[in-house]
Structures are given as C-alpha cells and as structure tokens.
Amino acid sequence: MRDVVLLLKQLVEREEITLRLIIDCLYDVGLVNLVNKKVRNRHLNRCLKAIATMPKPILRVFALRWVKKNVPGLVANWLEGQVSFK
C-alpha cells in the first residue's frame, strides 16, 4: 500500500493544473448553490455571486495544499478497503 500512496502523491503533483480546475469548478458550483439557497432577492443574488468570486484564489491555495496532503492517503485507504477481504 505504500507504493500506492507514493504513486498517488506523484499523480497529484503531476496533475496540479487539473486539480486547480476541479477546485475552481467545485467552488463555482457550491457558491451558486449557496447563494441561490440563502438569498431570494434577484438583484442582491447577482451582486453576491459577483462579490463571492473574489476570495477564489486564496481558497485555491488552501484547497490545493489540503488535497496534496490528504487525498493520496484517503484514496489509498478507500482502494485498500475495496480489495481486502473481511
């Protein structure tokens, strides 16, 4: 399993641009859903969506750091659970 974790870490490092795009898409979808759920006023809704995109670069840095640190282990544990017998 150590080999799997190592391979996943290298995959995350090589595909950093793809991970950034995935994080951006998830942020955009989550932002739209949250604003639509919480704000009913149409004009205020549009303004909040425009304002809420400003912290995206900061979020991307922290999210990418979290993904690099945690995802290889989480995926390896999940894969091990899929192939191990109970």
C-alpha positions in Angstrom: 0.0 0.0 0.0 3.0 2.3 0.5 3.6 2.0 -3.2 0.0 3.0 -4.0 0.3 6.1 -1.7 3.6 7.1 -3.4 2.1 6.7 -6.8 -1.0 8.8 -5.8 1.3 11.5 -4.4 3.2 11.7 -7.7 -0.1 11.7 -9.6 -1.3 14.7 -7.5 1.9 16.5 -8.2 1.9 15.9 -11.9 -1.8 16.8 -12.3 -1.8 20.1 -10.3 -3.4 22.1 -13.0 -6.2 19.6 -13.3 -6.7 19.7 -9.6 -6.8 23.5 -9.7 -9.5 23.4 -12.4 -11.5 20.8 -10.4 -11.3 23.0 -7.2 -12.4 26.1 -9.2 -15.4 24.2 -10.7 -16.4 22.9 -7.2 -16.1 26.4 -5.8 -18.3 27.9 -8.5 -21.0 25.2 -8.2 -21.0 25.4 -4.4 -21.1 29.2 -4.5 -24.0 29.4 -6.9 -26.0 26.8 -4.9 -25.3 28.5 -1.6 -26.2 32.0 -2.8 -29.3 30.7 -4.5 -30.4 28.9 -1.4 -29.8 31.7 1.0 -30.7 34.9 -1.0 -34.1 35.2 -2.7 -33.8 38.8 -3.9 -32.8 38.6 -7.6 -30.6 41.7 -7.7 -28.9 41.0 -4.4 -28.3 37.4 -5.6 -26.4 38.6 -8.7 -24.3 41.1 -6.6 -23.4 38.5 -4.0 -22.3 36.0 -6.7 -20.0 38.6 -8.2 -18.5 39.6 -4.9 -18.1 36.0 -3.7 -15.8 35.1 -6.5 -13.1 37.4 -5.1 -11.7 35.0 -2.5 -11.3 32.2 -5.0 -7.5 32.5 -5.5 -7.0 32.3 -1.7 -9.3 29.3 -1.4 -7.5 27.6 -4.2 -4.1 27.8 -2.4 -5.5 26.3 0.8 -7.6 23.7 -1.0 -4.7 22.6 -3.2 -2.5 22.3 -0.1 -5.2 20.2 1.6 -5.6 18.0 -1.4 -1.9 17.3 -1.8 -1.6 16.4 1.8 -4.7 14.3 2.4 -6.1 12.9 -0.9 -3.4 10.2 -1.6 -3.9 8.7 1.8 -7.7 8.8 1.6 -7.8 7.3 -1.9 -5.3 4.6 -0.9 -7.4 3.7 2.2 -10.5 3.5 0.1 -8.8 1.4 -2.5 -7.5 -1.0 0.2 -11.0 -1.3 1.5 -12.2 -2.3 -2.0 -9.7 -5.1 -2.4 -9.4 -6.5 1.1 -11.5 -9.4 2.4 -13.5 -9.1 5.6 
